[in-house]
Amino acid sequence: MFAATNSGRLSKAGSITASCLSIRGAGTIRCEAGTILADLLARAVPHRFFLPVTPATGLVTVGGAVANDIHGGNHHARGSFGNHVRRLTLLRSTGQRLVCSPEENAELFAATIGGLGLTGLILDVELRLMKVPSPHVQRHVLRFDSLDRYFTLAERAEEEHEYAVAWLDQLATGRRMGRGVLFAADHADGACEYPDIPKGAEARRAFFAALQSVQQRDAESAERIPLSQARPW
């Protein structure tokens, strides 16, 4: 579950050790490195906090997200995962445990973010979260028929929206070469919360499990079906 390998040993899935808290409206959360992002969101979303950077799947561990310094659909606005790490605990090959942050063991902290586990085992991570009015997003879908049109739309989308992701049809040829779809999105306001996150820990876990199943199904379908086969186009 952790980014680095530990010879001959296995690490169990992590747990969240502290919930979101801040009287100023910002949020922090501390969790073990083996915690998957879906479980972290299940804890944070009811408090209207969200991860500033989310990849295309919720099955990534926090330690893996740090070690690979992952990015999401809002890279232009929030940067990568490492930009929101406040501190982490690192287990070195010598057995030494070090707390690393921009102020403490700063060079090791910087080397660990995006370091692919080469600096040691990440044991736990403290993250800054972002406050959102709703866990849901309002999405805009824009088609483009050339790369020039894409760059124009992408520049505008990055200026006006939190999230911007594009799919380019790499199988298209001739006059269709360069076509694709741009998705731009923002978190919905409080009036657009339907369906809302169910109340109760078990209900929330079931909700996110169902959501993850849909995401996996959509991802598998997207891998099998090229854009050239999509209709209408």
SELOSE-511904 format. One line per 3 residues: number of its first residue (from 1); their letters; for each residue x negated, y, z negated of N, C-alpha, C, O. Coordinates in Angstrom, 1 decimal, padded with zeros to 4 digits, m for minus. Atoms other than C-alpha are relative to their C-alpha. Example, Ala and Ser with C-alpha at 12.3 -4.5 7.8 and 13.67 -1.06 7.14 Angstrom:
<atoms>
1 = AS = m000.9 m001.2 000.0 m012.3 m004.5 m007.8 m000.9 001.2 000.0 m001.9 001.2 m000.7 | 000.9 m001.1 000.0 m013.7 m001.1 m007.1 000.8 001.1 m000.8 000.3 002.2 m000.9
</atoms>
This chain:
<atoms>
1 = MFA = m000.8 m001.2 000.0 000.0 000.0 000.0 m000.9 001.3 000.0 m000.4 002.3 000.4 | 000.8 m001.2 000.0 m002.9 002.3 m000.5 m000.9 000.1 001.2 m001.0 m000.8 002.0 | 000.7 m000.3 m001.3 m005.1 003.9 002.2 m001.2 m000.8 000.1 m001.6 m001.4 001.1
4 = ATN = 001.3 000.7 000.0 m008.4 002.3 001.2 000.3 m001.5 m000.3 001.3 m001.9 m000.8 | m000.2 001.5 000.3 m008.9 m001.5 000.9 m000.7 m000.2 m001.4 m001.7 000.4 m001.7 | 000.6 000.4 001.3 m009.7 m003.1 m002.5 m000.3 m001.5 000.1 000.6 m002.3 000.1
7 = SGR = 000.4 001.3 m000.4 m011.6 m006.3 m001.9 000.7 m001.1 m000.8 000.5 m001.1 m002.0 | m000.7 001.2 000.6 m009.5 m009.4 m002.6 001.1 000.3 m000.9 001.7 m000.6 m001.6 | m001.1 m000.3 000.8 m006.8 m007.5 m004.4 001.1 000.7 000.8 000.9 001.3 001.8
10 = LSK = m001.2 m000.7 m000.6 m003.3 m006.3 m003.6 000.5 001.0 m000.9 000.5 000.8 m002.1 | m000.6 m001.0 000.8 m001.6 m003.2 m004.8 001.5 000.0 000.2 002.0 m000.1 001.3 | m001.4 000.0 m000.1 002.1 m003.1 m005.6 000.5 001.3 000.4 m000.2 002.3 000.4
13 = AGS = m000.6 m001.2 m000.4 004.5 m000.5 m004.3 000.0 001.0 m001.2 000.1 000.6 m002.3 | 000.2 m001.0 001.1 004.2 002.8 m006.2 001.4 000.4 m000.5 002.4 000.0 000.0 | m001.2 m000.6 000.5 006.8 004.7 m008.2 m000.2 001.5 m000.2 m001.3 002.0 m000.3
16 = ITA = 000.0 m001.4 000.3 007.7 008.3 m008.8 m000.1 000.2 m001.5 000.7 m000.3 m002.2 | 000.3 m000.2 001.4 006.3 009.5 m012.1 000.5 001.3 m000.5 000.5 001.5 m001.7 | m000.5 m001.3 000.4 007.8 013.0 m012.2 000.9 000.6 001.0 000.7 000.4 002.2
19 = SCL = m001.0 m000.5 m001.0 010.8 014.7 m010.6 m000.3 001.4 000.3 m001.3 002.0 m000.2 | 000.2 m001.3 m000.4 011.1 018.0 m008.9 000.2 001.0 m001.2 001.1 000.8 m002.0 | m000.2 m001.0 001.0 010.6 021.0 m011.2 m000.6 001.3 000.3 m001.7 001.3 000.9
22 = SIR = 000.5 m001.4 000.0 010.2 024.7 m011.1 001.1 001.0 m000.3 002.1 000.9 000.3 | m001.1 m001.0 000.3 012.1 027.6 m012.6 m000.1 001.1 001.0 000.8 002.0 001.0 | 000.1 m001.1 m001.0 010.9 029.8 m009.7 000.6 m000.4 001.4 000.5 000.4 002.3
25 = GAG = m000.7 000.4 m001.2 012.7 027.8 m007.0 m000.9 m000.9 000.9 m000.4 m001.5 001.9 | 000.9 000.9 m000.7 009.6 025.9 m005.7 000.0 m001.3 m000.6 000.5 m001.4 m001.8 | m000.1 001.3 000.6 009.3 022.2 m006.3 m001.4 m000.7 000.1 m002.1 m000.5 001.1
28 = TIR = 001.1 000.9 m000.1 006.5 019.8 m007.1 000.5 m001.4 m000.4 001.4 m001.6 m001.2 | m000.3 001.4 000.3 006.6 016.0 m007.3 m001.3 m000.8 m000.1 m002.1 m000.6 000.7 | 001.2 000.9 000.1 004.0 013.5 m008.5 000.5 m001.4 000.1 001.5 m001.8 m000.5
31 = CEA = m000.4 001.4 m000.2 004.1 009.9 m007.4 m001.2 m000.8 000.2 m002.3 m000.3 000.5 | 001.1 000.9 m000.3 001.9 006.9 m007.1 m000.2 m000.1 001.5 000.8 000.2 002.3 | 000.3 000.0 m001.4 000.2 006.5 m003.7 000.8 m001.0 000.8 000.9 m000.8 002.0
34 = GTI = m000.8 001.0 m000.7 002.2 003.4 m002.8 001.4 000.3 000.2 002.2 m000.5 000.8 | m001.4 m000.4 m000.2 005.5 005.3 m002.9 000.3 000.3 001.4 m000.5 001.0 002.1 | m000.4 m000.3 m001.4 007.2 005.3 000.5 000.8 001.4 000.0 001.4 001.7 m000.9
37 = LAD = m000.6 m001.4 m000.1 008.5 008.7 001.8 001.5 m000.1 m000.2 002.1 000.8 m000.7 | m001.5 000.1 000.1 012.1 007.4 002.0 000.4 000.0 m001.5 001.4 000.6 m001.9 | m000.3 000.0 001.4 012.1 006.7 m001.8 m000.3 001.4 m000.6 000.5 001.8 m001.5
40 = LLA = 000.3 m001.4 000.5 010.5 010.1 m002.5 001.1 000.9 000.4 001.6 001.7 m000.5 | m001.1 m000.8 m000.5 013.2 011.8 m000.4 001.3 m000.3 m000.8 002.1 000.6 m001.1 | m001.2 000.3 000.7 015.9 009.9 m002.2 000.0 000.6 m001.4 001.1 000.9 m001.9
43 = RAV = 000.1 m000.6 001.3 014.7 011.4 m005.5 000.1 001.5 000.2 000.6 002.2 m000.7 | 000.1 m001.4 m000.2 014.1 014.9 m004.1 001.2 000.7 000.6 001.6 001.8 000.1 | m001.1 m000.6 m000.8 017.1 015.5 m001.8 001.2 000.4 m000.9 001.7 001.5 m000.6
46 = PHR = m001.1 m000.5 000.8 019.8 015.6 m004.5 m000.3 001.3 m000.7 000.7 002.0 m001.1 | 000.4 m001.2 000.6 017.9 018.5 m006.0 m000.2 001.1 001.1 m000.6 002.2 000.8 | 000.1 m000.9 m001.1 017.9 020.2 m002.6 m001.5 000.4 000.3 m001.8 001.5 000.6
49 = FFL = 001.3 m000.1 m000.4 014.2 019.7 m002.1 m000.3 m001.0 001.1 000.3 m002.0 001.2 | 000.3 000.8 m001.1 012.6 018.2 001.0 m001.5 000.0 000.2 m002.2 001.0 m000.1 | 001.4 000.0 m000.4 009.2 017.1 002.2 m000.3 001.1 001.1 000.4 001.1 002.0
52 = PVT = 000.4 m001.0 m001.0 007.5 020.0 004.1 m000.4 m000.6 001.3 m000.2 000.0 002.4 | 000.5 000.7 m001.2 006.1 017.4 006.6 000.5 m001.4 m000.1 000.2 m002.1 m001.1 | m000.5 001.4 m000.1 007.9 014.2 007.6 m000.3 m000.6 001.4 m000.1 000.1 002.4
55 = PAT = 000.3 000.6 m001.3 006.8 011.8 010.3 001.3 m000.6 000.5 002.4 m000.3 000.1 | m001.2 000.5 m000.7 009.2 009.8 012.5 000.5 m001.2 m000.8 001.6 m001.8 m000.3 | m000.5 001.2 000.7 009.6 007.0 009.9 m000.1 000.4 m001.5 m001.0 001.1 m001.9
58 = GLV = 000.1 m000.2 001.5 010.3 007.0 006.1 m000.7 m001.1 m000.6 m000.8 m001.2 m001.9 | 000.7 001.1 000.6 008.3 003.8 005.6 m001.5 000.2 m000.2 m002.2 m000.7 m000.5 | 001.4 m000.4 000.2 005.0 005.6 005.4 m000.2 000.2 m001.5 000.6 000.7 m002.2
61 = TVG = 000.3 m000.3 001.4 003.3 005.6 002.0 m000.6 001.3 m000.2 m001.1 001.9 000.7 | 000.5 m001.3 000.3 002.3 008.8 000.3 m001.5 000.0 000.2 m002.1 000.9 000.7 | 001.4 000.1 m000.1 m001.3 007.6 000.1 m000.4 m000.1 001.5 m001.4 000.5 001.9
64 = GAV = 000.3 000.1 m001.4 m001.3 006.7 003.8 000.2 001.3 000.7 m000.5 001.7 001.6 | m000.2 m001.3 m000.6 000.2 010.1 004.7 m001.1 001.0 m000.3 m001.5 001.8 000.5 | 001.1 m000.8 000.4 m002.6 011.8 002.8 m001.3 m000.4 000.8 m002.0 000.4 001.4
67 = AND = 001.3 000.5 m000.6 m005.4 009.6 004.2 000.0 000.2 001.5 m001.1 000.4 002.1 | 000.0 m000.3 m001.4 m004.2 010.2 007.8 000.4 001.4 000.3 000.5 001.8 001.5 | m000.4 m001.4 m000.1 m003.1 013.8 007.2 001.1 000.1 001.1 000.9 000.8 002.1
70 = IHG = m001.0 000.1 m001.1 000.1 013.1 009.2 000.6 001.3 000.3 000.5 002.3 m000.5 | m000.7 m001.2 m000.4 002.1 015.7 011.0 001.5 m000.4 000.3 001.8 m001.5 000.4 | m001.4 000.2 m000.3 005.8 016.1 011.7 000.5 001.0 001.1 m000.3 001.6 001.9
73 = GNH = m000.5 m000.8 m001.1 008.1 018.0 014.1 000.0 001.5 m000.3 000.3 002.3 000.5 | 000.2 m001.4 000.3 007.4 021.3 012.3 m001.4 000.4 m000.3 m001.7 001.2 m001.1 | 001.5 m000.3 000.2 003.6 021.3 012.6 m000.3 001.5 000.2 m001.2 002.0 m000.4
76 = HAR = 000.2 m001.4 m000.4 003.8 024.8 014.1 000.3 000.9 m001.2 m000.2 002.0 m001.3 | m000.5 m000.9 001.1 005.5 026.1 010.9 m000.7 m000.4 m001.3 m000.9 000.5 m002.1 | 000.4 000.5 001.3 004.2 023.9 008.0 m001.4 m000.6 000.0 m001.9 m000.9 m001.1
79 = GSF = 001.3 000.7 000.0 000.9 022.4 009.2 000.1 m001.5 m000.2 001.2 m002.0 000.2 | 000.0 001.4 000.2 000.0 018.9 008.3 000.3 m000.4 m001.5 000.4 000.5 m002.3 | m000.3 000.4 001.3 000.7 016.8 005.2 m000.9 000.5 m001.1 m000.5 000.9 m002.2
82 = GNH = 001.0 m000.4 001.0 m002.5 017.7 003.5 000.1 001.5 m000.4 m000.4 001.8 m001.5 | m000.2 m001.4 000.4 m001.5 021.4 003.5 000.8 000.1 m001.3 000.9 001.2 m001.9 | m001.0 000.0 001.1 001.0 020.5 000.8 m000.4 m000.9 m001.2 000.4 m001.1 m002.1
85 = VRR = 000.5 000.8 001.1 m001.1 018.3 m001.5 m000.6 001.0 m001.0 m001.6 001.7 m000.7 | 000.5 m000.9 001.0 m001.8 020.1 m004.8 m001.2 m000.7 m000.7 m002.2 000.0 m001.0 | 001.1 000.7 000.6 m004.0 017.4 m006.3 000.2 m001.5 000.2 001.3 m001.9 000.5
88 = LTL = m000.1 001.4 m000.1 m004.7 013.7 m006.3 m001.0 m000.7 m000.9 m002.0 000.0 m001.3 | 001.0 000.8 000.8 m006.4 011.0 m008.4 m000.6 m001.0 000.9 000.0 m001.8 001.6 | 000.7 000.8 m000.9 m009.1 009.1 m006.6 m000.8 m001.0 m000.9 m001.5 m000.7 m001.8
91 = LRS = 000.9 001.1 000.6 m010.7 005.7 m007.7 m001.1 m000.3 000.9 m000.9 m000.8 002.0 | 001.2 000.2 m000.8 m014.2 005.6 m006.4 m000.5 m001.5 m000.1 m000.1 m002.2 m001.0 | 000.5 001.3 m000.1 m016.1 002.4 m005.5 m000.8 m000.4 m001.3 m001.0 m001.5 m001.6
94 = TGQ = 000.7 000.1 001.3 m018.1 002.9 m008.8 000.9 m000.3 m001.1 000.5 m000.6 m002.2 | m001.0 000.2 001.1 m014.9 002.5 m010.8 000.4 001.4 m000.7 001.2 001.4 m001.5 | m000.3 m001.3 000.6 m014.9 006.2 m011.6 001.3 000.6 000.5 001.6 000.5 001.7
97 = RLV = m001.3 m000.6 m000.4 m011.5 008.0 m011.5 m000.3 001.5 m000.1 m000.8 002.1 m001.1 | 000.2 m001.4 m000.1 m011.6 011.6 m010.4 001.3 000.7 000.4 002.0 000.3 001.3 | m001.1 m000.9 m000.4 m008.9 014.3 m010.3 m000.6 001.0 001.0 m001.5 001.7 000.7
100 = CSP = 000.5 m000.9 m001.1 m009.4 016.2 m007.0 001.1 001.0 000.4 002.3 000.7 000.5 | m000.9 m001.1 m000.4 m007.8 019.5 m006.0 m000.9 001.1 000.7 m002.1 001.0 000.7 | 000.8 m001.1 m000.6 m008.9 022.7 m004.2 m000.9 000.7 m001.1 m001.8 001.4 m000.7
103 = EEN = 000.8 m000.7 001.0 m010.3 023.9 m007.6 m000.9 m001.0 m000.7 m002.0 m000.6 m001.2 | 000.8 001.0 000.7 m011.7 020.6 m009.0 m000.4 m001.1 001.0 000.4 m001.7 001.7 | 000.6 000.9 m001.0 m014.0 018.3 m006.9 000.6 000.3 001.4 001.0 m000.5 002.1
106 = AEL = m000.6 m000.5 m001.2 m013.0 020.4 m004.0 m000.5 m000.7 001.3 000.3 m000.9 002.2 | 000.5 000.6 m001.2 m015.3 018.9 m001.4 000.5 m001.5 000.2 000.8 m001.9 001.3 | m000.6 001.4 m000.1 m014.1 015.3 m002.2 001.5 000.1 000.3 002.0 m000.8 001.0
109 = FAA = m001.4 m000.2 m000.3 m010.5 016.6 m002.1 000.2 000.2 001.5 001.0 m000.4 002.1 | m000.1 m000.3 m001.4 m011.0 018.0 001.4 m000.4 m001.2 000.8 000.2 m001.4 001.9 | 000.4 001.2 m000.8 m012.8 014.8 002.6 001.0 m001.1 m000.1 001.1 m001.9 000.8
112 = TIG = m001.0 001.0 000.1 m010.0 012.6 001.3 001.2 000.2 000.8 001.8 m000.8 001.4 | m001.1 m000.3 m000.9 m007.3 014.4 003.2 m000.4 m000.2 001.4 m001.2 000.5 001.9 | 000.4 000.4 m001.3 m007.5 012.8 006.6 m001.3 m000.8 000.0 m001.8 m001.1 001.1
115 = GLG = 001.2 000.8 000.1 m010.4 010.7 005.4 000.1 m001.5 000.2 m000.8 m002.3 000.1 | m000.3 001.4 m000.4 m008.8 007.3 006.3 m000.4 m000.9 m001.1 m000.7 m002.1 m000.9 | 000.3 000.8 001.1 m009.5 006.0 002.8 m001.4 m000.3 m000.3 m001.8 m001.1 m001.1
118 = LTG = 001.4 000.2 000.1 m013.2 006.2 003.1 m000.6 000.5 m001.3 m001.8 000.2 m001.6 | 000.6 m000.6 001.2 m013.7 008.2 m000.1 000.4 m000.8 m001.2 m000.1 m000.5 m002.3 | m000.5 000.8 001.1 m011.9 005.7 m002.3 001.5 m000.3 000.0 002.1 000.0 001.0
121 = LIL = m001.4 000.3 000.1 m008.5 004.5 m003.4 000.8 001.2 m000.6 000.4 001.7 m001.6 | m000.9 m001.0 000.4 m005.8 007.2 m003.7 001.0 m000.6 m001.0 001.7 m001.5 m000.6 | m000.8 000.6 001.1 m004.0 006.4 m007.0 001.4 000.7 m000.1 002.4 000.1 m000.1
124 = DVE = m001.3 m000.8 000.0 m001.4 009.2 m007.2 m000.2 001.4 000.6 m001.4 001.8 000.8 | 000.1 m001.3 m000.7 m000.6 012.5 m005.5 001.1 000.9 m000.6 002.2 000.5 m000.9 | m001.0 m001.0 000.3 001.1 015.7 m006.5 000.2 000.9 001.2 m000.7 001.4 001.8
127 = LRL = m000.3 m000.8 m001.2 002.9 017.5 m003.7 000.9 001.2 m000.3 001.7 001.2 m001.2 | m001.0 m001.1 000.0 004.6 020.8 m003.1 001.1 m000.3 001.0 000.9 m000.8 002.1 | m001.2 000.2 m000.9 008.1 020.4 m001.7 000.6 001.3 000.4 000.2 002.4 m000.1
130 = MKV = m000.6 m001.2 m000.4 010.2 022.9 000.1 001.5 000.0 m000.3 002.2 m001.1 m000.2 | m001.4 m000.1 000.4 013.7 024.1 m001.0 000.8 000.1 001.3 000.4 000.9 002.2 | m000.8 000.0 m001.2 016.4 023.5 001.6 001.5 000.2 m000.4 001.9 m000.3 m001.5
133 = PSP = m001.4 m000.1 000.3 020.1 024.5 001.7 000.8 m001.3 000.1 001.8 m001.5 m000.5 | m000.6 001.3 m000.2 021.0 021.0 002.9 m001.0 m001.0 000.6 m002.0 m000.6 001.2 | 000.9 001.1 m000.5 019.3 017.7 003.7 000.2 m000.2 001.5 m000.6 m000.9 002.1
136 = HVQ = m000.4 000.3 m001.4 021.0 017.7 007.2 m000.6 001.1 000.9 m000.9 002.2 000.4 | 000.5 m001.0 m001.0 019.8 019.5 010.3 001.0 000.3 001.1 001.8 m000.6 001.5 | m000.7 m000.3 m001.2 021.5 021.3 013.1 m000.9 000.0 001.2 m001.9 000.7 001.2
139 = RHV = 000.9 000.3 m001.1 020.0 020.2 016.4 000.4 000.7 001.3 001.6 000.7 001.6 | m000.2 m000.5 m001.4 019.7 021.9 019.8 m000.8 m000.9 001.0 m001.9 m001.2 000.7 | 000.7 000.8 m001.0 018.9 019.8 022.9 m000.1 000.8 001.3 000.9 001.3 001.8
142 = LRF = 000.3 m000.8 m001.2 017.3 021.6 025.8 m000.7 m000.9 001.0 m001.8 m001.4 000.7 | 000.7 000.8 m001.1 016.4 019.9 029.1 m000.9 001.0 000.8 m000.6 002.2 000.9 | 000.9 m000.8 m000.9 013.5 021.1 031.3 m000.4 m000.9 001.2 m000.5 m002.1 001.0
145 = DSL = 000.3 000.8 m001.2 012.6 020.1 034.8 m001.5 000.2 000.5 m001.8 m000.2 001.6 | 001.4 m000.2 m000.3 008.9 021.2 034.8 m000.8 000.4 m001.2 m000.2 000.8 m002.2 | 000.9 m000.3 001.1 005.9 021.7 032.6 000.1 001.5 m000.3 000.0 002.0 m001.5
148 = DRY = m000.1 m001.4 000.2 006.1 025.5 033.1 001.2 000.4 m000.8 001.1 001.2 m001.8 | m001.2 m000.3 000.8 009.7 025.5 031.8 m000.1 m000.5 m001.4 000.4 000.1 m002.3 | 000.2 000.6 001.3 008.7 023.3 028.9 m000.8 001.0 m000.9 m000.4 001.3 m002.0
151 = FTL = 000.8 m000.9 000.8 006.0 025.7 027.7 000.7 001.3 m000.3 000.6 001.8 m001.4 | m000.8 m001.2 000.3 008.4 028.6 027.9 001.0 m000.3 m001.1 001.1 000.5 m002.1 | m000.9 000.5 001.0 011.0 026.7 025.9 m000.6 m000.3 m001.3 m000.1 000.1 m002.4
154 = AER = 000.7 000.4 001.2 008.5 025.4 023.4 m000.5 001.2 m000.8 m000.4 001.2 m002.0 | 000.4 m001.2 000.7 007.1 028.8 022.6 001.1 000.7 m000.7 001.0 001.1 m001.8 | m001.2 m000.6 000.7 010.5 030.1 021.9 000.5 m000.8 m001.1 000.9 m000.3 m002.2
157 = AEE = m000.5 000.9 001.1 011.6 027.1 019.9 m000.9 000.1 m001.2 m000.4 000.1 m002.4 | 000.9 000.0 001.1 008.5 027.3 017.7 000.1 001.4 m000.8 m000.1 001.4 m002.0 | m000.2 m001.3 000.6 009.2 031.0 017.0 001.3 000.1 m000.8 001.4 000.8 m001.8
160 = EHE = m001.4 m000.2 000.5 012.9 030.5 016.2 000.5 m001.2 m000.9 001.5 m001.0 m001.6 | m000.5 001.2 000.6 013.2 027.0 014.7 m001.1 m000.7 m000.9 m002.3 m000.6 m000.6 | 000.9 000.7 000.9 011.7 024.9 011.9 m000.6 m001.2 000.6 m001.8 m001.5 000.5
163 = YAV = 000.4 001.2 m000.7 011.5 021.8 014.0 000.0 000.1 001.5 001.0 000.7 002.0 | 000.0 000.0 m001.5 010.6 021.4 017.7 m000.8 m001.2 000.4 m002.0 m001.3 000.2 | 000.7 001.2 m000.5 009.8 018.1 019.4 000.5 m000.3 001.4 001.7 000.0 001.7
166 = AWL = m000.4 000.2 m001.4 009.8 017.2 023.1 m000.4 m001.4 000.4 m001.3 m002.0 000.0 | 000.3 001.3 m000.7 010.0 014.0 025.1 m000.3 000.3 001.5 000.5 001.0 002.1 | 000.3 m000.2 m001.4 008.3 014.0 028.5 000.1 m001.3 000.7 m000.4 m002.3 000.3
169 = DQL = m000.2 001.2 m000.8 009.3 011.5 031.1 m001.3 m000.2 000.9 m001.5 000.4 001.9 | 001.3 000.2 m000.7 005.9 010.2 032.2 000.1 m001.0 001.1 m000.8 m001.2 001.9 | m000.2 000.9 m001.2 007.4 007.8 034.7 000.6 000.7 001.2 000.7 000.2 002.3
172 = ATG = m000.6 m000.7 m001.0 009.0 010.5 036.7 m001.0 000.4 001.1 m002.2 000.7 000.7 | 001.0 m000.4 m001.1 007.4 011.3 040.1 000.7 001.0 001.0 001.9 001.2 000.8 | m000.5 m000.9 m001.0 007.9 013.7 043.0 000.6 001.3 m000.6 000.0 001.9 m001.5
175 = RRM = m000.6 m001.2 000.5 010.3 016.6 042.3 000.4 m000.1 m001.4 000.7 000.9 m002.1 | m000.4 000.2 001.3 011.2 015.1 039.0 m001.2 000.0 m001.0 m000.9 m000.1 m002.2 | 001.1 000.0 000.9 007.7 015.1 037.6 000.0 001.2 m000.9 000.2 002.4 m000.5
178 = GRG = 000.1 m001.1 001.0 007.3 017.2 034.4 001.3 000.2 m000.7 001.4 001.1 m001.6 | m001.3 m000.2 000.7 010.9 016.8 033.3 000.0 m000.6 m001.4 m000.9 m001.5 m001.7 | m000.1 000.5 001.4 011.9 016.1 029.7 001.1 000.6 m000.8 001.9 001.4 m000.2
181 = VLF = m001.0 m000.5 000.9 014.0 017.0 026.7 m000.7 000.6 m001.2 m001.6 000.0 m001.8 | 000.6 m000.7 001.2 013.1 019.5 023.9 001.1 000.0 m001.0 002.2 000.5 m000.8 | m000.9 m000.1 001.2 014.8 019.1 020.5 m000.5 001.0 m001.0 m001.7 001.0 m001.4
184 = AAD = 000.4 m001.0 001.0 014.8 022.1 018.2 001.1 m000.1 m001.1 002.3 m000.3 m000.8 | m001.0 000.2 001.1 016.4 022.0 014.7 m000.4 000.8 m001.2 m001.5 001.2 m001.3 | 000.2 m000.6 001.3 016.8 023.7 011.4 000.9 m000.6 m001.0 001.9 m001.3 m000.7
187 = HAD = m000.8 000.6 001.0 018.2 022.6 008.1 001.3 000.8 000.0 001.4 002.0 000.0 | m001.4 m000.6 000.0 022.0 023.3 008.0 000.2 000.7 m001.3 m000.4 000.4 m002.3 | m000.3 m000.7 001.2 023.4 025.7 005.5 001.0 m000.8 m000.8 001.4 m001.9 m000.4
190 = GAC = m000.9 000.8 000.9 025.6 024.6 002.6 001.3 m000.3 000.6 002.0 m001.2 000.1 | m001.3 000.2 m000.6 028.7 024.8 004.8 000.0 m001.1 000.9 001.1 m001.6 001.4 | 000.1 001.0 m001.1 027.4 022.1 007.1 m000.6 m001.3 m000.7 m001.5 m001.8 m000.1
193 = EYP = 000.5 001.2 000.7 026.9 019.2 004.6 000.8 m001.2 000.1 001.3 m001.7 m000.9 | m000.9 001.2 m000.1 028.8 016.4 006.0 m000.6 m001.0 000.9 m001.0 m000.7 002.0 | m000.4 000.4 001.4 028.4 013.7 005.1 m001.1 000.4 m001.0 m002.3 000.4 m000.6
196 = DIP = 001.0 m000.4 001.0 026.6 014.7 001.9 m000.6 m001.3 m000.6 m000.2 m002.4 m000.3 | 000.7 001.1 000.6 024.2 012.5 000.0 000.9 m000.6 m001.1 001.3 000.2 m002.0 | m000.9 000.6 001.0 026.2 010.0 m002.2 m000.6 000.3 m001.4 m001.8 000.4 m001.5
199 = KGA = 000.4 m000.2 001.4 026.0 010.5 m006.0 m000.4 m001.4 m000.6 000.2 m002.4 m000.2 | 000.5 001.2 000.6 024.2 007.9 m008.1 m001.2 m000.6 000.6 m001.3 m000.6 001.9 | 001.2 000.5 m000.6 020.9 006.2 m007.7 000.2 m001.2 001.0 m000.4 m001.2 002.0
202 = EAR = m000.2 001.2 m000.9 022.2 002.9 m006.2 000.7 000.5 001.3 000.3 000.0 002.4 | m000.7 m000.5 m001.2 024.5 004.8 m003.8 m001.0 000.8 000.9 m000.9 000.6 002.2 | 001.0 m000.8 m000.8 021.6 007.1 m002.7 m000.9 m001.0 000.7 m001.3 m000.8 001.9
205 = RAF = 001.0 001.0 m000.6 019.3 004.1 m002.1 000.7 m000.7 001.2 000.1 m000.9 002.2 | m000.7 000.6 m001.1 022.0 002.4 000.0 000.2 000.9 001.2 000.1 000.5 002.3 | m000.1 m001.0 m001.1 022.5 005.6 002.0 m001.2 000.1 000.8 m001.2 000.1 002.0
208 = FAA = 001.2 m000.2 m000.7 018.9 006.0 002.8 m000.5 m001.3 000.7 m001.1 m001.3 001.7 | 000.3 001.3 m000.7 018.5 002.3 003.6 000.8 m000.1 001.3 000.2 m000.6 002.3 | m000.8 000.0 m001.2 021.4 002.6 006.1 m000.6 001.0 001.0 m000.6 000.7 002.2
211 = LQS = 000.6 m001.0 m000.9 019.8 005.7 007.5 m001.3 m000.5 000.7 m001.5 m000.2 001.9 | 001.2 000.6 m000.5 016.5 004.0 007.9 000.2 m001.0 001.1 m000.5 m001.1 002.1 | m000.3 001.1 m000.9 018.1 001.1 009.7 000.4 000.6 001.3 000.0 000.1 002.4
214 = VQQ = m000.4 m000.7 m001.2 019.7 003.5 012.2 m001.2 000.6 000.7 m001.4 000.5 002.0 | 001.2 m000.6 m000.6 016.4 005.3 012.8 m000.9 m001.1 000.6 m001.4 m000.9 001.7 | 000.8 001.0 m000.6 014.6 002.0 013.4 000.6 m000.5 001.3 m000.1 m000.8 002.2
217 = RDA = m000.7 000.5 m001.2 017.2 000.8 015.8 m000.1 001.0 001.2 m000.4 000.6 002.3 | 000.2 m001.0 m001.0 017.0 004.1 017.7 m001.4 000.0 000.6 m001.6 000.2 001.8 | 001.4 000.0 m000.4 013.2 004.0 017.8 m000.3 m001.2 000.9 m000.9 m001.1 001.9
220 = ESA = 000.2 001.2 m000.9 013.3 000.4 019.2 000.6 000.2 001.3 000.1 m000.2 002.3 | m000.7 m000.2 m001.2 015.8 001.4 021.8 m000.8 001.0 000.9 m000.9 000.8 002.1 | 000.7 m001.0 m000.8 013.7 004.4 022.8 m001.3 m000.6 000.6 m001.7 m000.2 001.7
223 = ERI = 001.2 000.6 m000.5 010.6 002.2 023.2 000.3 m000.9 001.2 m000.5 m001.0 002.1 | m000.4 000.9 m001.0 012.5 m000.1 025.5 000.5 000.7 001.3 000.4 000.2 002.4 | m000.7 m000.6 m001.1 014.3 002.4 027.7 m000.7 001.3 000.4 m000.7 002.2 m000.4
226 = PLS = 000.6 m001.3 m000.4 012.4 005.0 029.7 001.0 001.0 000.3 002.2 000.7 000.6 | m000.9 m001.1 m000.3 013.9 008.4 030.3 000.6 m000.1 001.4 001.7 000.3 001.7 | m000.5 000.1 m001.4 014.2 007.6 034.0 001.2 m000.9 000.1 002.0 m000.9 001.1
229 = QAR = m001.2 000.9 m000.1 016.9 005.0 033.1 001.1 000.6 m000.8 002.2 000.1 m000.8 | m001.1 m000.6 000.8 018.9 007.4 030.9 001.0 000.7 001.0 000.6 001.3 002.0 | m001.0 m000.6 m000.8 022.2 008.6 032.4 001.0 000.7 m001.0 001.3 000.1 m002.0
232 = PW = 000.3 m000.8 m001.2 023.4 011.2 033.0 m001.3 000.8 m000.2 m001.7 001.1 m001.4 | 001.2 m000.8 000.1 020.2 013.1 033.8 000.1 001.2 001.0 m000.9 001.9 001.1
</atoms>
